[in-house]
Amino acid sequence: ALTSNDRVELSSLAALTDSSSAQSFLQLVELDGAGTGFSVPTELGLQPAPPQEESSASWLISELDLSALAASFLFLIWLSGAVLFGSRWLFSGLQLRRLMNQSTALAAMKASGETSEGDGSKRAHRAWQEDWNQALRTACAELGLKRRVELRFSKPTGGDQPENSPCTFGFMTPKILLPATAKHWQSDRRRIVLLHELGHIQSHDWVSRRVAQFGCALHWFNPLVWIAFDRLKLEQENSCDRAVLDAGVKPSVYARHLLDLISSMRQAAPLSTLAMIDRPKTTPSRLEARLMNILDSSTNPSRRRRLLSLSIPAALLSVLL
């Protein structure tokens, strides 16, 4: 007869094998009952169940832990880059605010050293203000621009310190920030600079540039985004150069004024603006390409370039979606 230990072993064996076969096996053993030993009938085809792989579950868990750790590490790297480049644009905005606080609107400017007896100085200053207002109205009429634009002049730097390049910023009330030396510009340079900066306002380049900067901050790791951003800036400047030439300015005259501005204004404008001289350290190849584009009278009108300046930030924005 089967002892209690034998039954425990048989129950364990039944648990490791197919249930129907195990039940048949137990019935045969109960019927045999004559000895203390028993043999497993081979006709039942019983096979011991393979041991369960407990290590496979732990291996899967460890793999998931490594994947989550790697994803967290990559997210921290991306977040660090996004914060870094976002802080760069934020710092540029603070720099622009500082320049705004140090600048003066054309309408609010007063003649230097004017007194109660300085009627001649007052009249000369009012005539100077009217010249600039008239130049602005004329340039807006030439481009067909009907938006209100505010002219501002930077604080004099003094000494031999370089000045900021003429730049444009703002959307609701666009502003053109001119260097302090612009007070002494002749009429031809006034017209050229105003036409260029108003071209940015007409094409809404400031908004396009800000959207592109936002895309670069989010996709800083993608070199194609930076290539597109650099191309956007180049095409925006080329478009405004073309607007100046379309207004009737001779290419040689415009190129000469541009070279004079590059040589005299070597301080970088804030990144949140659209500067006529984008960088103080413009590479010779880029400067040469820009001048050749100006001097090439066979260049097509700027409509195509304006469409491109809008399509590039749209492409950058589509990457975000």
C-alpha positions in Angstrom: 0.0 0.0 0.0 1.1 3.6 -0.6 2.5 5.4 2.4 1.7 9.0 3.1 5.1 10.1 1.7 4.4 8.2 -1.5 1.1 10.0 -1.9 2.8 13.4 -1.4 5.4 12.6 -4.1 2.6 11.4 -6.4 0.6 14.6 -5.8 3.7 16.6 -6.6 4.3 14.6 -9.8 0.7 15.1 -10.8 1.0 18.8 -10.4 4.0 18.9 -12.7 2.3 16.9 -15.4 -0.9 16.9 -17.5 -3.9 16.7 -15.2 -5.8 13.9 -17.1 -2.7 11.7 -17.4 -1.9 12.2 -13.8 -5.3 11.1 -12.6 -5.0 7.9 -14.7 -1.6 7.3 -13.2 -2.9 7.6 -9.6 -5.8 5.3 -10.3 -3.4 2.6 -11.6 -1.2 2.9 -8.6 -4.2 2.6 -6.2 -5.3 -0.5 -8.0 -1.8 -2.0 -7.7 -1.6 -1.4 -3.9 0.4 -4.6 -3.3 3.9 -3.4 -2.5 5.6 -0.5 -1.2 7.2 0.4 -4.5 5.5 1.3 -7.8 6.6 1.8 -11.3 5.4 4.5 -13.8 3.6 2.9 -16.7 5.3 3.9 -19.9 2.1 3.6 -22.0 0.7 6.7 -20.3 3.4 8.9 -21.9 4.0 10.9 -18.8 6.8 13.4 -19.0 8.0 15.7 -16.2 7.1 19.3 -16.8 10.1 21.5 -17.5 11.1 23.8 -14.6 9.7 27.3 -14.8 12.2 30.0 -15.8 12.0 32.4 -12.9 15.0 34.3 -14.2 13.2 35.4 -17.4 10.7 37.6 -15.5 13.5 39.2 -13.6 15.5 39.8 -16.8 12.5 41.5 -18.4 12.0 43.7 -15.4 15.7 44.7 -15.5 15.4 45.5 -19.2 12.4 47.7 -18.5 14.3 49.5 -15.7 17.2 50.2 -18.0 14.9 51.5 -20.8 13.2 53.8 -18.3 16.5 55.0 -17.0 17.9 55.7 -20.5 14.7 57.6 -21.4 14.9 59.7 -18.3 18.6 60.4 -19.0 17.8 61.5 -22.6 14.9 63.6 -21.4 17.2 65.4 -19.0 19.8 66.1 -21.7 17.0 67.5 -24.0 15.6 69.6 -21.3 19.0 71.0 -20.4 19.5 72.0 -24.0 16.0 73.5 -24.3 16.5 75.5 -21.1 20.0 76.7 -22.3 18.8 78.0 -25.7 15.5 79.3 -24.2 17.5 81.2 -21.7 19.6 82.6 -24.5 16.5 84.1 -26.2 15.3 85.3 -22.8 18.5 87.1 -22.1 18.3 88.7 -25.5 14.8 90.0 -24.6 16.2 91.5 -21.4 19.0 93.1 -23.4 16.5 94.5 -25.8 14.5 96.0 -22.9 17.6 97.6 -21.6 18.3 99.2 -25.0 14.7 100.3 -25.1 15.0 102.0 -21.8 18.2 103.7 -22.9 16.7 104.9 -26.2 14.4 107.8 -27.0 11.5 108.1 -29.3 11.9 110.6 -32.1 8.8 112.6 -31.0 10.2 112.8 -27.4 13.7 114.0 -28.3 14.7 117.4 -27.3 17.5 119.6 -28.7 20.7 119.3 -26.7 21.4 122.3 -24.5 18.3 124.2 -25.5 17.4 127.1 -23.3 14.6 129.7 -23.2 16.7 131.9 -25.5 17.7 129.1 -27.8 14.9 129.6 -30.3 17.3 128.9 -33.2 18.3 125.6 -31.7 14.6 124.7 -31.2 13.8 125.5 -34.7 16.7 123.5 -36.0 15.7 120.5 -33.9 12.1 120.6 -35.0 13.3 120.8 -38.6 15.5 117.8 -38.0 12.6 115.8 -36.5 10.4 116.7 -39.4 13.1 115.5 -41.9 13.1 112.1 -40.2 9.3 112.0 -40.0 9.0 112.9 -43.7 11.7 110.3 -44.6 9.7 107.6 -42.7 6.4 108.6 -44.4 8.0 108.5 -47.8 9.6 105.1 -47.2 6.3 103.7 -46.0 4.6 105.0 -49.1 7.2 103.5 -51.4 6.7 100.1 -49.9 2.9 100.5 -49.5 3.1 100.0 -45.7 0.3 101.5 -43.7 1.2 100.4 -40.3 2.2 102.8 -37.5 6.0 102.6 -37.0 7.9 104.2 -34.1 11.4 105.6 -34.6 13.8 105.4 -31.7 17.4 106.5 -31.2 20.0 104.7 -29.0 21.8 106.4 -26.2 25.2 107.8 -27.4 28.0 105.4 -26.5 30.7 108.1 -26.3 34.3 107.7 -27.3 35.3 105.1 -29.8 32.9 102.5 -28.6 31.0 100.7 -31.4 27.3 101.2 -31.8 24.4 98.9 -32.4 23.3 98.2 -35.9 19.9 99.5 -37.1 17.4 96.9 -36.0 13.6 96.3 -36.0 11.4 94.5 -33.4 7.8 94.4 -32.2 4.6 93.2 -33.8 1.6 95.3 -32.7 3.6 98.6 -32.8 6.8 97.9 -34.7 9.9 99.9 -33.7 13.0 100.8 -35.6 16.0 101.4 -33.3 18.7 103.5 -34.8 22.2 104.3 -33.5 22.9 107.7 -32.0 25.1 108.6 -35.0 22.0 108.4 -37.2 21.1 111.9 -36.1 23.8 113.1 -38.5 23.0 110.8 -41.4 22.4 112.3 -44.8 19.1 111.9 -46.6 20.3 109.0 -48.8 21.4 106.9 -45.9 18.2 107.7 -44.0 16.1 106.4 -46.9 18.2 103.3 -47.5 18.1 102.2 -43.8 14.4 103.0 -43.4 13.6 101.0 -46.6 15.5 98.0 -45.4 14.0 98.0 -41.9 10.5 98.7 -43.1 10.9 95.7 -45.4 11.2 93.5 -42.3 8.1 95.0 -40.9 6.2 94.6 -44.1 7.1 90.9 -44.3 6.4 90.2 -40.6 9.9 88.9 -40.3 10.1 89.5 -36.5 7.3 87.0 -35.9 8.8 84.5 -38.3 12.1 84.8 -36.5 10.6 84.3 -33.1 8.8 81.2 -34.2 12.0 79.8 -35.7 13.9 80.6 -32.5 11.2 78.7 -30.5 11.6 75.7 -32.9 15.4 75.8 -32.5 15.1 75.8 -28.7 12.9 72.7 -28.8 14.9 70.9 -31.5 18.4 72.1 -30.6 19.8 68.6 -31.2 18.7 68.6 -34.9 21.3 70.2 -37.2 18.8 70.5 -40.0 16.8 72.9 -37.8 19.8 75.2 -37.3 20.6 75.0 -41.0 17.1 76.1 -41.8 17.2 78.9 -39.2 20.5 80.2 -40.7 18.9 80.1 -44.1 15.9 81.9 -42.9 18.0 84.8 -41.6 19.9 85.0 -44.8 16.8 85.1 -47.0 15.1 87.7 -44.8 18.1 90.0 -45.2 18.2 89.3 -49.0 14.5 90.1 -49.3 14.9 93.5 -47.6 18.0 94.2 -49.7 15.9 93.5 -52.7 13.1 95.8 -51.4 15.7 98.7 -51.2 16.8 98.0 -54.8 13.2 97.8 -56.0 12.6 101.2 -54.6 15.1 102.6 -57.1 18.3 102.7 -55.1 21.4 101.9 -57.2 23.1 98.6 -56.3 26.5 100.3 -56.1 25.2 103.0 -53.8 23.5 100.5 -51.5 26.5 98.3 -51.4 28.7 101.3 -50.4 26.4 102.3 -47.6 26.2 98.7 -46.3 30.0 98.5 -46.2 30.2 101.7 -44.3 27.7 100.5 -41.7 29.5 97.2 -41.3 32.8 98.9 -40.7 31.4 101.4 -38.2 28.9 99.3 -36.2 30.6 96.2 -34.9 28.5 95.6 -31.8 26.0 92.8 -32.2 22.3 93.7 -31.9 20.1 91.6 -29.5 19.1 88.2 -30.9 15.4 89.2 -30.5 15.7 92.0 -33.1 16.1 92.0 -36.9 19.5 93.8 -37.4 20.6 95.2 -40.7 24.0 94.0 -39.8 23.2 90.5 -38.4 26.6 89.9 -36.8 29.6 92.1 -36.1 31.9 89.3 -37.3 30.3 88.6 -40.6 32.4 86.0 -42.5 33.9 87.3 -45.7 32.1 84.6 -47.7 28.7 85.6 -46.4 29.4 89.3 -46.9 30.7 88.6 -50.4 27.6 86.6 -51.2 25.3 89.4 -49.9 27.1 92.1 -51.8 27.1 90.0 -55.0 23.4 89.5 -54.5 22.9 93.2 -54.3 25.1 94.0 -57.3 23.5 91.3 -59.4 20.8 93.3 -61.2 19.4 90.2 -62.8 18.0 88.9 -59.4 14.3 88.4 -59.5 11.9 90.6 -57.5 11.6 89.8 -53.8 8.2 88.2 -53.9 9.7 84.8 -54.2 12.1 85.5 -51.4 9.3 86.8 -49.1 7.4 83.6 -49.7 10.5 81.7 -48.8 11.0 83.7 -45.6 7.5 82.7 -44.5 7.7 79.0 -45.7 10.9 78.3 -43.7 9.4 79.1 -40.2 6.3 77.2 -41.3 8.4 74.2 -42.0 10.1 74.6 -38.6 6.7 74.8 -36.9 5.5 71.6 -38.7 8.4 69.7 -37.1 7.0 70.6 -33.7 3.6 69.1 -34.6 
